[in-house]
Amino acid sequence: MIKPSKLDDYKEIIIEKINMCCTAKAILKFIEKKGYKGKYSILRDFIKKYKDEEIKKATMRFETNPGLQAQVDWKEELTMASRSGELFEINIFLILLGYSRIKYMELTLDRTQDTLMQCMINSFVYFGGVPKEILFDNMKTVIDKSKTIYQDAVVNETFYEFSKDMGFEVRACRVFRPQTKGKVEACAKLTSRLAPYNKEFDTFDELIAIVKDVVFDINTEISTATHEKPIKLLEKEREYLHPLPKQSFIDNYFTKPIQRIVTKESMITYMNNKYSLDVKYIGKTVNLEVEGDKLLIIFNNKIIQTHTISNKKFNYKEEDLIRILKSDAMKHKTEDEIEEFAKIQLKIYDSI
């Protein structure tokens, strides 16, 4: 015969307060006012057991149903240093399919809604389909009002329309489900795997390539959760994913320009080649747009420089090079000397 517990009359209230994210101490004080005479340790053990069971149920559902669910997360404000010591503050978009543990990761300079949607489209192409539902950590770009025990989350209208176009249901995290084991491990593994590349790259494009290589490595290694390679399990999971949306829907969301941070050399990198602009934009984030063979560099919705796309490693405009030399290497020289030196350097660059 099961011995009655002093908690029996209060379990319904306790569970309600747990789901409201109340602490064990706060719940104790609350139920004491309602007549609870038991020990704090009994309450604490009950709360731990309840949470463990809820986590187990959520994780089992997440892990055992192919094609059912994915989770999205950001690794925010990660700083990487180039060989020259230049610091790049980046974000990593991460989406993880629950069954196969396949990950798609993408380096970004911001976490705007446009960036989020474009990264998700890229991930669907990478996976070869769309999961039934995607779980989010109450991101402001997705959720207008967080989920509680009393009400469902309110999904942002723009993102809701996006989800309908793409064919997935938005799921907002509540208690016990903001981070299942796989996602946490993926973020931790990503950070540790990128660390050795500090001061081992020169350009933003090289850093993008490094992230892609790390993703490939992780997806082709044996997962500790499934004891299989994620890329292998993806073959089975693809059978349960929804087909990719029509290309017309996809095209509507590929409107965000490429972004770059202007280096301290007053250059940006595009397709592994460098292009100059005015020194006053050093450290700023600019947008790149391609029109035919022209590369447009845009800041605050204004075109600040235009280059012809080339295979040359260094692409300088004469006026930019003169300003760069004036600001640093030749600031002690006369204007005529700087201009003459710039002309010589441009000829050298053209011949390389």
Backbone torsions as a table, in degrees:
resi	resn	phi	psi	omega
1	MET	NA	130.9	-178.3
2	ILE	-76.3	127.8	179.9
3	LYS	-72.8	131.6	178.9
4	PRO	-60.9	146.9	178.2
5	SER	-107.1	147.0	177.0
6	LYS	-64.6	-13.7	179.4
7	LEU	-85.8	-14.7	-169.9
8	ASP	-51.9	-42.8	-177.0
9	ASP	-75.5	-6.8	-172.8
10	TYR	-120.1	-1.1	-173.0
11	LYS	-60.8	-40.1	180.0
12	GLU	-62.1	-43.5	177.9
13	ILE	-65.4	-42.7	-178.2
14	ILE	-60.5	-47.0	-179.7
15	ILE	-61.8	-40.6	177.9
16	GLU	-59.3	-44.1	-178.1
17	LYS	-72.9	-32.7	174.4
18	ILE	-59.8	-44.6	-179.0
19	ASN	-68.6	-13.4	174.7
20	MET	-94.8	9.1	178.0
21	CYS	69.1	24.9	177.1
22	CYS	-74.7	147.5	178.3
23	THR	-77.6	161.7	179.6
24	ALA	-61.2	-40.9	-179.4
25	LYS	-64.2	-41.4	179.7
26	ALA	-65.8	-38.4	178.8
27	ILE	-65.8	-40.1	178.2
28	LEU	-57.1	-50.5	-178.4
29	LYS	-62.0	-35.5	-178.8
30	PHE	-67.8	-47.5	-176.3
31	ILE	-76.7	-23.2	174.4
32	GLU	-61.9	-36.7	178.1
33	LYS	-69.0	-15.9	178.3
34	LYS	-100.7	5.1	172.9
35	GLY	113.5	-0.3	-179.4
36	TYR	-65.0	130.1	-177.2
37	LYS	-115.7	4.1	-175.6
38	GLY	-81.7	179.9	-178.4
39	LYS	-82.7	155.9	176.7
40	TYR	-64.6	-35.9	-177.6
41	SER	-63.1	-35.1	178.8
42	ILE	-65.3	-45.5	178.1
43	LEU	-61.4	-46.9	-177.9
44	ARG	-60.4	-41.5	178.7
45	ASP	-65.2	-39.8	179.1
46	PHE	-63.5	-44.1	-179.6
47	ILE	-62.5	-43.8	179.8
48	LYS	-62.2	-45.1	-179.8
49	LYS	-62.8	-42.4	-179.5
50	TYR	-63.4	-46.0	179.6
51	LYS	-62.9	-43.3	-179.9
52	ASP	-60.3	-41.0	179.8
53	GLU	-66.6	-40.8	179.6
54	GLU	-66.4	-40.6	177.1
55	ILE	-63.1	-42.0	-180.0
56	LYS	-62.1	-44.2	179.7
57	LYS	-63.5	-44.0	-179.3
58	ALA	-65.1	-41.7	-177.9
59	THR	-68.6	-40.0	178.6
60	MET	-60.5	-43.9	-179.9
61	ARG	-63.9	-40.7	-177.7
62	PHE	-66.6	-37.9	-169.3
63	GLU	-90.7	-21.3	-168.4
64	THR	-105.3	-2.8	-176.4
65	ASN	-114.1	102.1	-179.9
66	PRO	-62.5	136.9	176.9
67	GLY	79.1	-4.7	-175.1
68	LEU	-76.2	-54.8	-166.0
69	GLN	-139.1	147.9	170.1
70	ALA	-129.7	162.1	176.4
71	GLN	-128.1	142.6	-178.9
72	VAL	-114.6	141.7	177.7
73	ASP	-152.4	163.8	173.1
74	TRP	-120.5	138.2	163.4
75	LYS	-94.7	108.6	-167.1
76	GLU	-95.1	143.1	169.8
77	GLU	49.9	52.9	174.9
78	LEU	-87.5	129.5	-177.5
79	THR	-103.4	127.3	176.8
80	MET	-124.1	143.0	-178.7
81	ALA	-110.0	136.3	177.1
82	SER	-80.3	176.7	179.2
83	ARG	-61.1	-31.2	-179.3
84	SER	-83.1	-2.3	179.8
85	GLY	92.4	3.1	179.0
86	GLU	-73.1	134.3	-176.5
87	LEU	-94.7	133.2	176.6
88	PHE	-115.8	116.8	175.3
89	GLU	-94.0	114.2	-171.4
90	ILE	-125.9	168.2	171.2
91	ASN	-124.3	151.0	175.7
92	ILE	-119.0	117.2	172.2
93	PHE	-77.9	134.4	-179.5
94	LEU	-132.7	131.5	169.7
95	ILE	-131.8	135.7	-173.6
96	LEU	-126.4	125.5	173.8
97	LEU	-83.3	129.0	-170.1
98	GLY	-63.4	-42.8	-174.6
99	TYR	-74.1	-52.6	-174.4
100	SER	-83.1	-18.5	-173.6
101	ARG	65.8	19.3	177.4
102	ILE	-70.3	139.0	-179.9
103	LYS	-117.0	143.0	167.4
104	TYR	-120.5	129.8	-179.0
105	MET	-130.7	145.0	-179.0
106	GLU	-144.9	135.0	178.6
107	LEU	-79.0	132.5	178.4
108	THR	-135.4	159.1	177.3
109	LEU	-99.1	-9.2	176.8
110	ASP	-148.1	178.6	179.4
111	ARG	-127.7	39.9	-179.6
112	THR	-72.9	167.4	179.1
113	GLN	-63.9	-40.6	177.7
114	ASP	-59.2	-44.6	179.6
115	THR	-63.7	-43.8	178.9
116	LEU	-58.3	-47.4	-177.5
117	MET	-65.8	-38.6	179.6
118	GLN	-68.0	-40.3	177.4
119	CYS	-62.1	-38.9	-180.0
120	MET	-66.6	-40.5	176.0
121	ILE	-60.7	-44.5	178.3
122	ASN	-58.7	-38.1	-179.6
123	SER	-68.8	-38.0	179.0
124	PHE	-63.4	-39.2	176.7
125	VAL	-63.7	-43.1	-179.8
126	TYR	-62.6	-43.8	-179.6
127	PHE	-72.8	-28.1	-174.8
128	GLY	85.4	21.6	179.1
129	GLY	167.9	-176.8	-174.0
130	VAL	-125.1	129.9	177.3
131	PRO	-70.8	162.8	-177.7
132	LYS	-65.7	-40.4	-178.6
133	GLU	-141.4	152.9	180.0
134	ILE	-131.2	131.4	-175.7
135	LEU	-97.6	133.4	-178.4
136	PHE	-125.2	148.2	177.2
137	ASP	-86.8	64.3	175.3
138	ASN	43.6	43.3	178.1
139	MET	-66.3	140.6	179.3
140	LYS	-64.9	-25.5	178.5
141	THR	-78.0	-8.4	-178.0
142	VAL	-119.2	-45.9	-172.1
143	ILE	-111.6	123.1	175.8
144	ASP	-81.7	-34.1	179.6
145	LYS	-140.0	127.3	-173.5
146	SER	-67.7	156.5	179.2
147	LYS	-78.2	137.6	173.7
148	THR	-130.8	178.5	177.8
149	ILE	-65.7	-22.2	-175.7
150	TYR	-93.0	-23.2	-176.6
151	GLN	-149.9	152.3	175.4
152	ASP	-73.9	160.0	176.5
153	ALA	-66.6	149.8	174.9
154	VAL	-100.5	113.1	-177.0
155	VAL	-82.7	137.9	176.9
156	ASN	-55.1	135.7	-173.0
157	GLU	-60.9	-44.1	179.9
158	THR	-62.2	-43.0	-178.9
159	PHE	-70.7	-33.2	176.8
160	TYR	-60.4	-44.8	178.7
161	GLU	-62.7	-39.6	176.8
162	PHE	-60.1	-45.3	-178.8
163	SER	-63.0	-37.0	178.0
164	LYS	-66.8	-41.9	178.1
165	ASP	-61.1	-40.4	-175.2
166	MET	-84.3	-22.4	175.9
167	GLY	92.5	31.9	175.4
168	PHE	-130.0	158.6	176.6
169	GLU	-98.2	138.8	178.5
170	VAL	-84.9	129.3	174.3
171	ARG	-120.9	126.9	178.9
172	ALA	-97.4	141.3	179.3
173	CYS	-67.8	142.9	168.8
174	ARG	-123.5	-166.7	179.6
175	VAL	-56.7	143.4	177.8
176	PHE	76.5	-11.5	-173.6
177	ARG	-122.8	14.0	-178.8
178	PRO	-71.5	-27.4	-177.8
179	GLN	-147.3	103.6	172.5
180	THR	-81.4	165.3	-170.8
181	LYS	-55.3	-42.5	-174.5
182	GLY	-61.8	-40.5	-176.7
183	LYS	-69.9	-42.4	178.9
184	VAL	-60.5	-45.0	179.9
185	GLU	-62.9	-38.3	-179.3
186	ALA	-63.4	-43.7	179.4
187	CYS	-64.9	-44.0	-179.5
188	ALA	-64.4	-42.3	-179.8
189	LYS	-64.9	-40.9	179.6
190	LEU	-59.1	-49.7	-178.4
191	THR	-59.7	-45.3	-178.3
192	SER	-67.9	-32.3	-178.4
193	ARG	-77.7	-23.3	177.1
194	LEU	-82.4	-26.0	-174.3
195	ALA	-52.1	-41.9	-178.7
196	PRO	-65.0	-15.3	-177.8
197	TYR	-88.4	0.7	173.7
198	ASN	-59.2	129.4	-179.4
199	LYS	64.4	24.6	178.1
200	GLU	-119.5	16.8	178.1
201	PHE	-142.0	160.9	-178.8
202	ASP	-110.2	-37.5	-171.3
203	THR	-124.4	164.4	176.8
204	PHE	-60.5	-40.6	179.1
205	ASP	-61.6	-38.0	177.6
206	GLU	-64.2	-38.4	178.9
207	LEU	-65.8	-39.2	175.6
208	ILE	-59.4	-43.7	180.0
209	ALA	-64.8	-36.5	178.7
210	ILE	-63.2	-44.5	178.9
211	VAL	-60.1	-42.8	179.0
212	LYS	-62.2	-40.6	178.7
213	ASP	-64.0	-41.0	179.5
214	VAL	-63.5	-42.5	177.9
215	VAL	-59.9	-45.4	179.2
216	PHE	-58.9	-46.0	-179.3
217	ASP	-60.5	-47.4	-178.2
218	ILE	-62.0	-40.1	-176.8
219	ASN	-76.4	-13.8	179.9
220	THR	-108.8	8.6	175.6
221	GLU	-101.6	156.4	178.4
222	ILE	-65.4	125.9	177.6
223	SER	-78.5	135.2	177.6
224	THR	-68.8	-21.5	-178.5
225	ALA	-81.1	-38.6	-174.5
226	THR	-111.1	-15.2	-175.9
227	HIS	62.1	25.1	175.9
228	GLU	-134.2	162.7	174.2
229	LYS	-77.1	128.8	179.1
230	PRO	-53.7	-39.9	-178.1
231	ILE	-63.2	-29.8	178.3
232	LYS	-74.5	-45.0	179.5
233	LEU	-67.3	-25.2	177.7
234	LEU	-60.7	-31.6	179.0
235	GLU	-57.8	-40.6	177.5
236	LYS	-74.9	-42.8	-176.3
237	GLU	-64.2	-31.0	179.1
238	ARG	-57.7	-29.5	179.8
239	GLU	-64.2	-22.0	-176.2
240	TYR	-105.8	-4.1	178.7
241	LEU	-80.5	148.2	174.5
242	HIS	-69.2	150.7	176.5
243	PRO	-61.6	154.3	175.4
244	LEU	-60.8	145.8	178.4
245	PRO	-65.5	168.1	178.8
246	LYS	-58.5	148.1	-178.2
247	GLN	-59.5	-31.0	179.8
248	SER	-63.1	-37.7	176.7
249	PHE	-67.5	-43.4	-179.6
250	ILE	-62.3	-45.2	-178.0
251	ASP	-59.4	-33.0	-179.1
252	ASN	-62.9	-23.8	-175.9
253	TYR	-101.6	-3.6	178.2
254	PHE	-96.3	62.6	-178.7
255	THR	-116.0	-8.3	-176.4
256	LYS	-76.0	127.9	-179.5
257	PRO	-70.3	161.6	175.4
258	ILE	-69.8	141.2	179.5
259	GLN	-113.7	145.7	175.8
260	ARG	-142.8	150.2	172.0
261	ILE	-96.0	129.8	179.8
262	VAL	-71.1	125.1	-176.6
263	THR	-74.9	169.6	179.2
264	LYS	-68.7	-10.8	172.9
265	GLU	-86.0	2.3	-176.7
266	SER	62.8	45.2	179.6
267	MET	-132.3	155.9	167.7
268	ILE	-123.3	157.7	-179.2
269	THR	-109.9	131.9	174.4
270	TYR	-137.8	123.8	-177.7
271	MET	53.0	42.2	176.6
272	ASN	69.6	7.4	174.8
273	ASN	-114.7	151.4	-173.4
274	LYS	-102.7	142.1	-179.3
275	TYR	-131.0	139.3	-172.8
276	SER	-88.8	160.5	168.2
277	LEU	-157.6	176.9	-174.3
278	ASP	-60.2	142.1	-177.8
279	VAL	-62.7	-21.1	-178.5
280	LYS	-68.2	-10.0	179.8
281	TYR	-99.3	5.3	179.0
282	ILE	-56.8	129.7	180.0
283	GLY	86.6	-10.0	-179.8
284	LYS	-84.2	155.1	173.5
285	THR	-95.6	123.8	-178.6
286	VAL	-118.0	159.8	175.7
287	ASN	-101.4	146.5	177.1
288	LEU	-116.1	135.1	173.6
289	GLU	-132.0	144.5	-178.5
290	VAL	-111.5	126.3	174.5
291	GLU	-127.0	103.4	-176.0
292	GLY	64.3	-122.3	178.5
293	ASP	-98.7	14.2	-177.9
294	LYS	-105.1	137.1	174.5
295	LEU	-106.2	115.7	-179.7
296	LEU	-97.6	129.5	177.2
297	ILE	-106.8	123.8	-169.5
298	ILE	-124.4	136.4	175.6
299	PHE	-136.5	128.5	-177.2
300	ASN	52.0	45.1	177.1
301	ASN	65.2	18.0	179.0
302	LYS	-123.7	133.2	176.9
303	ILE	-71.8	118.3	-177.7
304	ILE	-104.5	-14.2	175.5
305	GLN	-164.5	148.6	176.9
306	THR	-130.9	130.4	178.1
307	HIS	-123.9	151.8	167.9
308	THR	-82.7	126.4	-178.7
309	ILE	-65.8	131.8	-176.3
310	SER	-141.0	176.0	176.0
311	ASN	-95.9	3.4	179.8
312	LYS	-73.7	144.0	-179.3
313	LYS	-67.0	-40.9	-178.8
314	PHE	-120.3	128.4	-178.6
315	ASN	-127.3	104.1	-177.3
316	TYR	-109.8	141.1	161.4
317	LYS	-87.5	140.6	-175.5
318	GLU	-56.2	-44.1	-177.3
319	GLU	-65.0	-33.3	177.6
320	ASP	-68.8	-44.8	-178.5
321	LEU	-61.9	-40.6	178.6
322	ILE	-61.4	-45.4	179.1
323	ARG	-63.9	-39.1	179.3
324	ILE	-63.2	-45.0	179.7
325	LEU	-65.6	-39.6	179.7
326	LYS	-63.9	-35.2	-173.9
327	SER	-79.2	-15.0	-173.4
328	ASP	-144.4	-87.2	-167.7
329	ALA	-60.1	-34.2	-174.4
330	MET	-123.8	30.6	-176.7
331	LYS	-65.3	-16.2	179.0
332	HIS	-89.8	-5.8	-177.5
333	LYS	-89.9	164.0	176.4
334	THR	-77.2	164.3	-178.9
335	GLU	-62.5	-40.6	179.8
336	ASP	-63.8	-41.9	179.3
337	GLU	-63.1	-40.9	179.9
338	ILE	-65.0	-45.3	-179.4
339	GLU	-63.2	-40.1	179.0
340	GLU	-65.8	-42.7	178.6
341	PHE	-63.6	-40.5	180.0
342	ALA	-61.2	-43.0	179.5
343	LYS	-60.9	-42.0	179.5
344	ILE	-64.2	-44.3	-179.1
345	GLN	-63.5	-38.9	179.3
346	LEU	-63.0	-38.7	177.4
347	LYS	-64.5	-39.2	179.1
348	ILE	-64.3	-46.3	179.2
349	TYR	-60.9	-38.0	-179.6
350	ASP	-66.4	-28.1	-177.0
351	SER	-86.4	-13.8	-178.0
352	ILE	-75.4	NA	NA
